[in-house]
Amino acid sequence: MLQALIFDVDGTLADTERIHLEAFNHAFAEEGLDWHWDEALYTELLQVSGGKERMRHYWQLRHPDVTALDAVALQQTIDRLHELKTAWYEDAVNQGRVQLRPGVLRLIEQARQANLAVSIATTTSPVNIAALLRHTIGPDWRTHFAAIGDASSAPVKKPDPMVYRQVLGEMGLPASVCVAFEDSRNGLLAARGAGLRTIVTPTAFTAYQRFDGALRVLPSLAELDIGTLQAWCAPQARAA
C-alpha cells in the first residue's frame, strides 16, 4: 500500500520557472553579459537540469571552442552568476511572487493526516527550497518532510535517478510503496529510473514534452485527493 509521496520542487510544488527566468536575466545584466533568455529559448534550455549546468550548456553553445584554461574562468563566472541569480530569486519569493500550485498543500496535509511520509527530490539548491517553502508553508516547513534530496546531496542531475534513490534510502522505503510528482520529462525519467510510479503536472514550459510511462498526467493537483491516489496505486490497479 502507498506509504510515501515524493515531490519535485520547481514546476511541481510551485510554478517557479518564469521567476527563475527573470532571475537569470537579472544576473546576466548585473555581470555585464549581453545574454538575454526569452521564454522560447528558456523552454529549450530547461531540457538541461540544474541552473549552473544550464548556463554552462548555453555558454558552450555560444563558444564551443572553450579551452581547458578558459574553463576555470568560465566556472568562476558561472558560480558568480548563480549567486546573483539565487539572491534575486529568494528576494522575489519573499515578496510573495511565487505560490504553491493548486492542490499541493492540501494533498500534503491529507498525506500527513493519513500517516504517509512526504519527501522532496529536486535538482534545485537548498537555498531555493528554503526560500519557497518558508514563505508558502511557514518557518516550520522542514517538519513537513521526511527526507529532502537536492543539488547539494545529489550532484548528478535528473534524468539520472540519483536524487530519488537517495531519498528512498533516507526514508528506508522501497519504490513500490511510493509515488513521485513531477512536471517534466527529465523528472519523469529520473523517477521512473528509480522504479517510482509518477504523476506529472506539466507547466507551460513543459507541456510540449512526452510523458510516456507516467501513472497519470494531470493539469494540476487541484482535483486529486489521497483516497483517489491510493486507489490508483493499489495492487489491483497496478495489475489492471
Secondary structure, 3 states (H helix, E strand, C coil): CCCEEEECCECCCECCHHHHHHHHHHHHHHCCCCCCCCHHHHHHHCCCCCHHHHHHHHHHHHCCCCCHHHHHHHHHHHHHHHHHHHHHHHHHHHCCCCCECCCHHHHHHHHHHCCCEEEEECCCCHHHHHHHHHHHCCCCHHHHCCCEECCCCCCCCCCCCHHHHHHHHHHCCCHHHEEEEECCHHHHHHHHHCCCEEEECCCCCCCCCCCCCCCEECCCCCCCCHHHHHHHHCHHHHHC
